[in-house]
Amino acid sequence: MAVWDFKKRRDVFNDIKQFYIPKCFNDQKQYVETRDLQSFIEHNYPYRVLDAIEFFAKYNSSNNFEVEINSILKLNGIRLKLYNGKIIDTYDNQIKNTMLESIHEVGLKELIQEAEKYYDEGNFRIRHHETAKIDIEDNRHYDYFYKRCLSLISIVIQYIDDGKII
């Protein structure tokens, strides 16, 4: 089944419309609303195209869509990768892994890894395009996530201020 078949195109475009008004650049270079997925993809900001790729991944999980997208990205020297329906920056992963190796403080490295794991493997949809995750309908959950992140940031800042990290 082709990636661009009508039903998938319609479903992807409907998914996009759930999160924002689809817009693209017209011939006069104005950013205007569009009802056409092709125009949305071909005449838009790169991050909007990446959104579309992630939505298409949702409807193409049973074929080699991910492999094809990753081949295109690699062929064009783009340091991104489609992994489990999410676009990730491979360069950020290299930096993150290198950074974690340099942290020797007892507990801090594990705390950062736990936060990362909690975010990556969590079941709640934090970012708008994480369509395979559960919607957060209770504002208390946002409060909980906020306080966890704030605590982590506070601890990291304390370590930085003490000169233990760098």
N, C-alpha and C positions, 0 to 999 in steps of 0.2 A: 504494500500500500504506500503510495507516494506521500511524502511529508506535506505536500501542498494540496491534498485532496480537499474538496469543498467542506465536508463536515468538520474536519480538523481546523480548517481556517476559520470557520464560523465559531467553533467552540473557543479557540484561542482568542479571537477578537472579543467575544463575550466575556471571557475571563479578564482581559485587559480593561474592559469597560467597567468592571466591578471595582477597580482600584483607582482609575483616573480617566479623564476624558481623553480618548485617543486623538492626538494631534500630529501633524507633520508639516514640513515646509512646502509651500506651494511654489509655483514658477516665479512669483514675485518675491520669494525669500521671506514670506510671512509665515509665522507658526500658527496654523489654523486647525480647527477640528476636522477630522476625516472619518469617513465611514468605510474606508477601504484599507484592508490589512496590507496589501501590497505597497500602497503609498506610505503607510505607517512605517513599514520596515525599510523601504528604499530611501526615504527622505526624512530621516529623523536623527536624533542624537544617538550616539553609540549605546548609552545605557538603556535607552528604550528598546533598541534592537536586542540587547541582552535579555531584557524582560521577556520579549517575544520568544527568544530561544528557550528560556526556562519554561515558559508555558507550553511550547511545542514539545518539550521533553516529557511533560506530563502525559501527553497523548501518544507518545512514541516510545514508551518504555519497553515494548516487546520486540523492537527491531534494533538495528545498529545505529540509530540516530545519534546517540552519544559519541560513538566511535567516529562517525562521519564529521560531526561538529568539531571534535577535538583534532581531527586530521586537518580540517580547514584552518583552525586557529593556529596550529603548529606550523603548517605550511606558510602562513602569512606572518610568522614571527610574533604572534600575539601571545603574551604570557598569561593567558586565561585557560581554564579547563572546565568542561561541563562534567560534574561529578554528582551522581544521584539527584539529578534535576536542578542542581544549583551551579551557577557560574562562580568559580573560585579563582583567585589570583595565585598562580603558582609561585610567584616571586615572594608574596607575603608569607606563604607557607615556609619558604626557605629561611626568610628572616625570622619568623616566629620560632622555628626549630632551633636556629642558631642562638637566638636570644634565650630560650629556655635552657640551653646547655650551659650558658654562662651564669645562671642563677644558682648560687650555692647555699643560700639561706634556708635553713630548715623550715619546711612548711610552706614557704612562699611559692616555690615552683609547683608544688602539689595543688595549692590554692588556685593558681592561674590555670593549671591543667584541668582542674575540676570545673572552673567557670567556663572554660572553652568547651569541655565535653558536655556540660549542661546546656550550653547554647547550641552546639552542633547537633546533639542527639535529642534535644528536648522535643516534646510533643506539641508545644504551643507555637502558633504562628506569630512571630515577632516582626518579621519583615513582610511587606505586602504581597510579595510574590511566592511565599512559602505556602502554596495552595494545598499541599498534602498534609498539612498540620492542622491542629485544632484551633478554631477561632477563640480569642480571649474575649469572653463576654462579661466577665466580672472585673470591675475596675480594681478590686483588691489584689488581683493577680498582677496587674501593672505595678501596683504599690510594692508588692513583694519582689518583683524583678528589679525594680528601681533600687530598693534597699540593698539587695544582694550586690548589685553592680556598684553602688555607692560604697559599700563596705570594702569590696575588693580594691577599688580605686584609692580609698583612704589608706588601706594597709600598704599598697604599693608606694604611695606618696611618702608615707612614713619611712619606708626603707630607703627611698631616694634621698629624702632629707637627711637621713643619718649617714649618707654616703656609702651605704652598703651595696648599692647597685650602680654599675656603670662600667 
